[in-house]
Amino acid sequence: ENSYLATKCGYFLTFRYHPEEEKFYLDSQDIDFSLYDEFLSGENRYANLKTVNQDEASAILEEQKKWAMKRYEYYQKLD
């Protein structure tokens, strides 16, 4: 379930590249970035951040989400 959520929320994108065709295929579709926080909350490395650095955790996690959104937009342009 966690791997499904990672793909659905845009944390982990699936794609293919065929060198013979020189074609990039973005398989990840219907990404729902509203699920991003739910996914990060289930990952120990991100959940612990809220304990270790509570003051900056939300800003760091928001930057992570923005980065993922930009990465997805970039890959969409390649498709």
Biopython code that builds the backbone (N, CA, C, O; Angstrom):
import numpy as np
from Bio.PDB.StructureBuilder import StructureBuilder

atoms = [
    (1, "GLU", "N", (0.824, -1.199, 0.000)),
    (1, "GLU", "CA", (0.000, 0.000, 0.000)),
    (1, "GLU", "C", (0.859, 1.250, 0.000)),
    (1, "GLU", "O", (0.521, 2.228, -0.666)),
    (2, "ASN", "N", (1.958, 1.238, 0.728)),
    (2, "ASN", "CA", (2.790, 2.433, 0.806)),
    (2, "ASN", "C", (3.444, 2.756, -0.533)),
    (2, "ASN", "O", (3.610, 3.928, -0.871)),
    (3, "SER", "N", (3.815, 1.737, -1.295)),
    (3, "SER", "CA", (4.405, 1.988, -2.609)),
    (3, "SER", "C", (3.349, 2.551, -3.569)),
    (3, "SER", "O", (3.661, 3.390, -4.414)),
    (4, "TYR", "N", (2.115, 2.094, -3.438)),
    (4, "TYR", "CA", (1.033, 2.646, -4.249)),
    (4, "TYR", "C", (0.843, 4.120, -3.925)),
    (4, "TYR", "O", (0.715, 4.947, -4.827)),
    (5, "LEU", "N", (0.825, 4.448, -2.637)),
    (5, "LEU", "CA", (0.645, 5.835, -2.212)),
    (5, "LEU", "C", (1.813, 6.705, -2.669)),
    (5, "LEU", "O", (1.609, 7.857, -3.053)),
    (6, "ALA", "N", (3.018, 6.177, -2.635)),
    (6, "ALA", "CA", (4.196, 6.922, -3.090)),
    (6, "ALA", "C", (4.059, 7.299, -4.561)),
    (6, "ALA", "O", (4.447, 8.397, -4.961)),
    (7, "THR", "N", (3.515, 6.403, -5.358)),
    (7, "THR", "CA", (3.322, 6.671, -6.773)),
    (7, "THR", "C", (2.126, 7.586, -6.996)),
    (7, "THR", "O", (2.189, 8.502, -7.816)),
    (8, "LYS", "N", (1.058, 7.351, -6.286)),
    (8, "LYS", "CA", (-0.176, 8.133, -6.463)),
    (8, "LYS", "C", (0.012, 9.592, -6.069)),
    (8, "LYS", "O", (-0.571, 10.478, -6.693)),
    (9, "CYS", "N", (0.819, 9.855, -5.042)),
    (9, "CYS", "CA", (0.993, 11.228, -4.562)),
    (9, "CYS", "C", (2.100, 11.976, -5.302)),
    (9, "CYS", "O", (2.264, 13.178, -5.095)),
    (10, "GLY", "N", (2.861, 11.297, -6.157)),
    (10, "GLY", "CA", (3.904, 11.949, -6.927)),
    (10, "GLY", "C", (5.284, 11.892, -6.314)),
    (10, "GLY", "O", (6.217, 12.489, -6.850)),
    (11, "TYR", "N", (5.440, 11.187, -5.199)),
    (11, "TYR", "CA", (6.763, 11.059, -4.578)),
    (11, "TYR", "C", (7.671, 10.198, -5.455)),
    (11, "TYR", "O", (8.848, 10.505, -5.644)),
    (12, "PHE", "N", (7.111, 9.132, -5.977)),
    (12, "PHE", "CA", (7.854, 8.215, -6.840)),
    (12, "PHE", "C", (7.142, 8.153, -8.181)),
    (12, "PHE", "O", (5.997, 7.707, -8.256)),
    (13, "LEU", "N", (7.803, 8.592, -9.234)),
    (13, "LEU", "CA", (7.206, 8.588, -10.562)),
    (13, "LEU", "C", (7.679, 7.372, -11.350)),
    (13, "LEU", "O", (8.816, 6.924, -11.200)),
    (14, "THR", "N", (6.809, 6.856, -12.173)),
    (14, "THR", "CA", (7.189, 5.752, -13.042)),
    (14, "THR", "C", (7.253, 6.268, -14.475)),
    (14, "THR", "O", (6.370, 6.988, -14.941)),
    (15, "PHE", "N", (8.325, 5.879, -15.153)),
    (15, "PHE", "CA", (8.518, 6.309, -16.527)),
    (15, "PHE", "C", (9.406, 5.316, -17.249)),
    (15, "PHE", "O", (10.044, 4.464, -16.629)),
    (16, "ARG", "N", (9.439, 5.434, -18.561)),
    (16, "ARG", "CA", (10.268, 4.573, -19.394)),
    (16, "ARG", "C", (10.945, 5.423, -20.447)),
    (16, "ARG", "O", (10.435, 6.474, -20.835)),
    (17, "TYR", "N", (12.088, 4.967, -20.901)),
    (17, "TYR", "CA", (12.772, 5.607, -22.017)),
    (17, "TYR", "C", (13.206, 4.519, -22.991)),
    (17, "TYR", "O", (13.845, 3.541, -22.603)),
    (18, "HIS", "N", (12.859, 4.697, -24.234)),
    (18, "HIS", "CA", (13.241, 3.747, -25.278)),
    (18, "HIS", "C", (14.303, 4.404, -26.159)),
    (18, "HIS", "O", (13.979, 5.256, -26.987)),
    (19, "PRO", "N", (15.565, 4.013, -25.988)),
    (19, "PRO", "CA", (16.639, 4.655, -26.746)),
    (19, "PRO", "C", (16.528, 4.447, -28.258)),
    (19, "PRO", "O", (16.937, 5.310, -29.035)),
    (20, "GLU", "N", (15.978, 3.307, -28.676)),
    (20, "GLU", "CA", (15.843, 3.074, -30.106)),
    (20, "GLU", "C", (14.934, 4.123, -30.745)),
    (20, "GLU", "O", (15.181, 4.589, -31.857)),
    (21, "GLU", "N", (13.896, 4.477, -30.028)),
    (21, "GLU", "CA", (12.924, 5.463, -30.512)),
    (21, "GLU", "C", (13.293, 6.876, -30.066)),
    (21, "GLU", "O", (12.752, 7.858, -30.574)),
    (22, "GLU", "N", (14.218, 6.965, -29.114)),
    (22, "GLU", "CA", (14.537, 8.235, -28.455)),
    (22, "GLU", "C", (13.257, 8.871, -27.922)),
    (22, "GLU", "O", (12.999, 10.057, -28.127)),
    (23, "LYS", "N", (12.464, 8.055, -27.237)),
    (23, "LYS", "CA", (11.165, 8.470, -26.726)),
    (23, "LYS", "C", (11.068, 8.214, -25.232)),
    (23, "LYS", "O", (11.422, 7.141, -24.744)),
    (24, "PHE", "N", (10.581, 9.222, -24.515)),
    (24, "PHE", "CA", (10.358, 9.156, -23.081)),
    (24, "PHE", "C", (8.866, 8.991, -22.842)),
    (24, "PHE", "O", (8.055, 9.683, -23.456)),
    (25, "TYR", "N", (8.503, 8.076, -21.951)),
    (25, "TYR", "CA", (7.106, 7.832, -21.610)),
    (25, "TYR", "C", (6.921, 8.020, -20.110)),
    (25, "TYR", "O", (7.573, 7.344, -19.314)),
    (26, "LEU", "N", (6.055, 8.917, -19.728)),
    (26, "LEU", "CA", (5.710, 9.120, -18.322)),
    (26, "LEU", "C", (4.491, 8.251, -18.023)),
    (26, "LEU", "O", (3.390, 8.532, -18.495)),
    (27, "ASP", "N", (4.692, 7.208, -17.248)),
    (27, "ASP", "CA", (3.602, 6.291, -16.922)),
    (27, "ASP", "C", (2.741, 6.804, -15.773)),
    (27, "ASP", "O", (1.557, 6.478, -15.688)),
    (28, "SER", "N", (3.321, 7.590, -14.909)),
    (28, "SER", "CA", (2.565, 8.143, -13.778)),
    (28, "SER", "C", (1.548, 9.148, -14.303)),
    (28, "SER", "O", (1.906, 10.153, -14.918)),
    (29, "GLN", "N", (0.315, 8.868, -14.058)),
    (29, "GLN", "CA", (-0.776, 9.749, -14.467)),
    (29, "GLN", "C", (-1.701, 9.960, -13.279)),
    (29, "GLN", "O", (-1.653, 9.208, -12.306)),
    (30, "ASP", "N", (-2.527, 10.963, -13.356)),
    (30, "ASP", "CA", (-3.508, 11.247, -12.297)),
    (30, "ASP", "C", (-2.844, 11.366, -10.931)),
    (30, "ASP", "O", (-3.318, 10.796, -9.948)),
    (31, "ILE", "N", (-1.756, 12.103, -10.880)),
    (31, "ILE", "CA", (-1.061, 12.323, -9.613)),
    (31, "ILE", "C", (-1.920, 13.216, -8.724)),
    (31, "ILE", "O", (-2.478, 14.212, -9.185)),
    (32, "ASP", "N", (-2.021, 12.859, -7.465)),
    (32, "ASP", "CA", (-2.818, 13.619, -6.495)),
    (32, "ASP", "C", (-1.882, 14.124, -5.400)),
    (32, "ASP", "O", (-1.607, 13.422, -4.427)),
    (33, "PHE", "N", (-1.400, 15.346, -5.572)),
    (33, "PHE", "CA", (-0.455, 15.903, -4.613)),
    (33, "PHE", "C", (-1.086, 16.191, -3.255)),
    (33, "PHE", "O", (-0.363, 16.460, -2.295)),
    (34, "SER", "N", (-2.401, 16.144, -3.147)),
    (34, "SER", "CA", (-3.035, 16.321, -1.842)),
    (34, "SER", "C", (-2.746, 15.126, -0.923)),
    (34, "SER", "O", (-2.929, 15.218, 0.291)),
    (35, "LEU", "N", (-2.298, 14.009, -1.502)),
    (35, "LEU", "CA", (-1.939, 12.820, -0.714)),
    (35, "LEU", "C", (-0.473, 12.843, -0.267)),
    (35, "LEU", "O", (-0.030, 11.961, 0.470)),
    (36, "TYR", "N", (0.264, 13.842, -0.710)),
    (36, "TYR", "CA", (1.709, 13.897, -0.450)),
    (36, "TYR", "C", (2.022, 13.904, 1.045)),
    (36, "TYR", "O", (2.890, 13.164, 1.507)),
    (37, "ASP", "N", (1.308, 14.747, 1.800)),
    (37, "ASP", "CA", (1.549, 14.825, 3.249)),
    (37, "ASP", "C", (1.219, 13.506, 3.944)),
    (37, "ASP", "O", (1.900, 13.107, 4.889)),
    (38, "GLU", "N", (0.180, 12.839, 3.476)),
    (38, "GLU", "CA", (-0.188, 11.539, 4.053)),
    (38, "GLU", "C", (0.937, 10.528, 3.841)),
    (38, "GLU", "O", (1.280, 9.769, 4.748)),
    (39, "PHE", "N", (1.505, 10.525, 2.642)),
    (39, "PHE", "CA", (2.609, 9.611, 2.373)),
    (39, "PHE", "C", (3.810, 9.931, 3.260)),
    (39, "PHE", "O", (4.375, 9.033, 3.885)),
    (40, "LEU", "N", (4.200, 11.200, 3.318)),
    (40, "LEU", "CA", (5.365, 11.577, 4.119)),
    (40, "LEU", "C", (5.177, 11.245, 5.594)),
    (40, "LEU", "O", (6.135, 10.880, 6.276)),
    (41, "SER", "N", (3.960, 11.369, 6.086)),
    (41, "SER", "CA", (3.683, 11.047, 7.495)),
    (41, "SER", "C", (3.906, 9.571, 7.798)),
    (41, "SER", "O", (4.200, 9.206, 8.936)),
    (42, "GLY", "N", (3.767, 8.726, 6.791)),
    (42, "GLY", "CA", (3.954, 7.291, 6.976)),
    (42, "GLY", "C", (5.398, 6.840, 6.826)),
    (42, "GLY", "O", (5.706, 5.670, 7.052)),
    (43, "GLU", "N", (6.280, 7.744, 6.453)),
    (43, "GLU", "CA", (7.695, 7.427, 6.284)),
    (43, "GLU", "C", (8.466, 7.896, 7.522)),
    (43, "GLU", "O", (8.397, 9.067, 7.896)),
    (44, "ASN", "N", (9.190, 6.987, 8.145)),
    (44, "ASN", "CA", (9.903, 7.305, 9.384)),
    (44, "ASN", "C", (10.843, 8.494, 9.246)),
    (44, "ASN", "O", (10.904, 9.344, 10.134)),
    (45, "ARG", "N", (11.575, 8.559, 8.139)),
    (45, "ARG", "CA", (12.556, 9.639, 7.982)),
    (45, "ARG", "C", (11.900, 11.007, 7.986)),
    (45, "ARG", "O", (12.507, 11.980, 8.434)),
    (46, "TYR", "N", (10.661, 11.099, 7.492)),
    (46, "TYR", "CA", (9.960, 12.378, 7.497)),
    (46, "TYR", "C", (9.164, 12.573, 8.786)),
    (46, "TYR", "O", (9.069, 13.693, 9.286)),
    (47, "ALA", "N", (8.605, 11.524, 9.316)),
    (47, "ALA", "CA", (7.863, 11.620, 10.572)),
    (47, "ALA", "C", (8.796, 12.031, 11.714)),
    (47, "ALA", "O", (8.411, 12.812, 12.583)),
    (48, "ASN", "N", (10.014, 11.504, 11.708)),
    (48, "ASN", "CA", (10.984, 11.860, 12.747)),
    (48, "ASN", "C", (11.425, 13.306, 12.655)),
    (48, "ASN", "O", (11.825, 13.901, 13.656)),
    (49, "LEU", "N", (11.358, 13.869, 11.479)),
    (49, "LEU", "CA", (11.735, 15.267, 11.307)),
    (49, "LEU", "C", (10.870, 16.170, 12.178)),
    (49, "LEU", "O", (11.356, 17.156, 12.732)),
    (50, "LYS", "N", (9.598, 15.836, 12.296)),
    (50, "LYS", "CA", (8.688, 16.633, 13.131)),
    (50, "LYS", "C", (9.085, 16.564, 14.597)),
    (50, "LYS", "O", (8.831, 17.505, 15.349)),
    (51, "THR", "N", (9.703, 15.472, 15.012)),
    (51, "THR", "CA", (10.156, 15.326, 16.396)),
    (51, "THR", "C", (11.492, 16.037, 16.613)),
    (51, "THR", "O", (11.688, 16.720, 17.618)),
    (52, "VAL", "N", (12.387, 15.872, 15.677)),
    (52, "VAL", "CA", (13.736, 16.415, 15.803)),
    (52, "VAL", "C", (13.768, 17.927, 15.586)),
    (52, "VAL", "O", (14.466, 18.648, 16.299)),
    (53, "ASN", "N", (13.009, 18.404, 14.597)),
    (53, "ASN", "CA", (13.055, 19.814, 14.250)),
    (53, "ASN", "C", (11.638, 20.328, 13.992)),
    (53, "ASN", "O", (11.285, 20.683, 12.868)),
    (54, "GLN", "N", (10.857, 20.359, 15.034)),
    (54, "GLN", "CA", (9.441, 20.698, 14.929)),
    (54, "GLN", "C", (9.213, 22.092, 14.333)),
    (54, "GLN", "O", (8.260, 22.298, 13.582)),
    (55, "ASP", "N", (10.075, 23.032, 14.664)),
    (55, "ASP", "CA", (9.899, 24.408, 14.189)),
    (55, "ASP", "C", (10.006, 24.530, 12.676)),
    (55, "ASP", "O", (9.270, 25.304, 12.064)),
    (56, "GLU", "N", (10.898, 23.787, 12.078)),
    (56, "GLU", "CA", (11.127, 23.911, 10.648)),
    (56, "GLU", "C", (10.557, 22.758, 9.830)),
    (56, "GLU", "O", (10.626, 22.785, 8.601)),
    (57, "ALA", "N", (10.007, 21.766, 10.477)),
    (57, "ALA", "CA", (9.539, 20.564, 9.780)),
    (57, "ALA", "C", (8.510, 20.876, 8.700)),
    (57, "ALA", "O", (8.635, 20.389, 7.576)),
    (58, "SER", "N", (7.512, 21.668, 9.014)),
    (58, "SER", "CA", (6.464, 21.923, 8.023)),
    (58, "SER", "C", (7.007, 22.666, 6.806)),
    (58, "SER", "O", (6.593, 22.394, 5.679)),
    (59, "ALA", "N", (7.924, 23.593, 7.022)),
    (59, "ALA", "CA", (8.517, 24.321, 5.893)),
    (59, "ALA", "C", (9.363, 23.385, 5.031)),
    (59, "ALA", "O", (9.322, 23.462, 3.803)),
    (60, "ILE", "N", (10.117, 22.515, 5.665)),
    (60, "ILE", "CA", (10.952, 21.559, 4.928)),
    (60, "ILE", "C", (10.083, 20.600, 4.127)),
    (60, "ILE", "O", (10.381, 20.313, 2.967)),
    (61, "LEU", "N", (9.019, 20.107, 4.730)),
    (61, "LEU", "CA", (8.134, 19.165, 4.043)),
    (61, "LEU", "C", (7.378, 19.845, 2.905)),
    (61, "LEU", "O", (7.121, 19.224, 1.874)),
    (62, "GLU", "N", (7.025, 21.100, 3.082)),
    (62, "GLU", "CA", (6.356, 21.850, 2.017)),
    (62, "GLU", "C", (7.307, 22.060, 0.835)),
    (62, "GLU", "O", (6.890, 21.970, -0.320)),
    (63, "GLU", "N", (8.569, 22.337, 1.118)),
    (63, "GLU", "CA", (9.566, 22.477, 0.053)),
    (63, "GLU", "C", (9.739, 21.154, -0.701)),
    (63, "GLU", "O", (9.894, 21.145, -1.922)),
    (64, "GLN", "N", (9.712, 20.061, 0.023)),
    (64, "GLN", "CA", (9.811, 18.733, -0.598)),
    (64, "GLN", "C", (8.650, 18.521, -1.565)),
    (64, "GLN", "O", (8.837, 18.015, -2.671)),
    (65, "LYS", "N", (7.455, 18.909, -1.140)),
    (65, "LYS", "CA", (6.266, 18.765, -1.983)),
    (65, "LYS", "C", (6.376, 19.646, -3.228)),
    (65, "LYS", "O", (6.064, 19.195, -4.330)),
    (66, "LYS", "N", (6.811, 20.881, -3.066)),
    (66, "LYS", "CA", (6.972, 21.787, -4.204)),
    (66, "LYS", "C", (7.992, 21.230, -5.196)),
    (66, "LYS", "O", (7.794, 21.304, -6.409)),
    (67, "TRP", "N", (9.070, 20.679, -4.678)),
    (67, "TRP", "CA", (10.085, 20.074, -5.539)),
    (67, "TRP", "C", (9.489, 18.925, -6.347)),
    (67, "TRP", "O", (9.760, 18.796, -7.541)),
    (68, "ALA", "N", (8.680, 18.095, -5.700)),
    (68, "ALA", "CA", (8.049, 16.966, -6.390)),
    (68, "ALA", "C", (7.104, 17.444, -7.481)),
    (68, "ALA", "O", (7.024, 16.831, -8.545)),
    (69, "MET", "N", (6.396, 18.523, -7.231)),
    (69, "MET", "CA", (5.477, 19.069, -8.223)),
    (69, "MET", "C", (6.248, 19.619, -9.430)),
    (69, "MET", "O", (5.835, 19.429, -10.574)),
    (70, "LYS", "N", (7.347, 20.288, -9.175)),
    (70, "LYS", "CA", (8.172, 20.815, -10.269)),
    (70, "LYS", "C", (8.782, 19.675, -11.084)),
    (70, "LYS", "O", (8.847, 19.741, -12.312)),
    (71, "ARG", "N", (9.221, 18.649, -10.396)),
    (71, "ARG", "CA", (9.794, 17.484, -11.080)),
    (71, "ARG", "C", (8.750, 16.829, -11.981)),
    (71, "ARG", "O", (9.053, 16.452, -13.113)),
    (72, "TYR", "N", (7.531, 16.694, -11.484)),
    (72, "TYR", "CA", (6.455, 16.101, -12.281)),
    (72, "TYR", "C", (6.161, 16.956, -13.513)),
    (72, "TYR", "O", (5.984, 16.424, -14.609)),
    (73, "GLU", "N", (6.109, 18.270, -13.338)),
    (73, "GLU", "CA", (5.881, 19.174, -14.476)),
    (73, "GLU", "C", (6.999, 19.019, -15.516)),
    (73, "GLU", "O", (6.736, 19.021, -16.718)),
    (74, "TYR", "N", (8.220, 18.889, -15.056)),
    (74, "TYR", "CA", (9.348, 18.708, -15.967)),
    (74, "TYR", "C", (9.195, 17.424, -16.773)),
    (74, "TYR", "O", (9.358, 17.434, -17.993)),
    (75, "TYR", "N", (8.884, 16.323, -16.099)),
    (75, "TYR", "CA", (8.727, 15.052, -16.786)),
    (75, "TYR", "C", (7.531, 15.068, -17.742)),
    (75, "TYR", "O", (7.561, 14.410, -18.782)),
    (76, "GLN", "N", (6.493, 15.805, -17.400)),
    (76, "GLN", "CA", (5.345, 15.915, -18.308)),
    (76, "GLN", "C", (5.751, 16.565, -19.625)),
    (76, "GLN", "O", (5.244, 16.201, -20.686)),
    (77, "LYS", "N", (6.659, 17.518, -19.554)),
    (77, "LYS", "CA", (7.119, 18.196, -20.764)),
    (77, "LYS", "C", (7.935, 17.255, -21.652)),
    (77, "LYS", "O", (7.973, 17.424, -22.870)),
    (78, "LEU", "N", (8.577, 16.278, -21.047)),
    (78, "LEU", "CA", (9.387, 15.322, -21.814)),
    (78, "LEU", "C", (8.515, 14.292, -22.531)),
    (78, "LEU", "O", (8.907, 13.735, -23.556)),
    (79, "ASP", "N", (7.345, 14.052, -21.982)),
    (79, "ASP", "CA", (6.464, 13.003, -22.508)),
    (79, "ASP", "C", (5.880, 13.394, -23.854)),
    (79, "ASP", "O", (5.116, 12.628, -24.442)),
]
sb = StructureBuilder()
sb.init_structure("model")
sb.init_model(0)
sb.init_chain("A")
sb.init_seg("    ")
for serial, (resi, resn, name, xyz) in enumerate(atoms, 1):
    if name == "N":
        sb.init_residue(resn, " ", resi, " ")
    sb.init_atom(name, np.array(xyz, "f"), 0.0, 1.0, " ", f" {name:<3s}", serial, name[0])
structure = sb.get_structure()
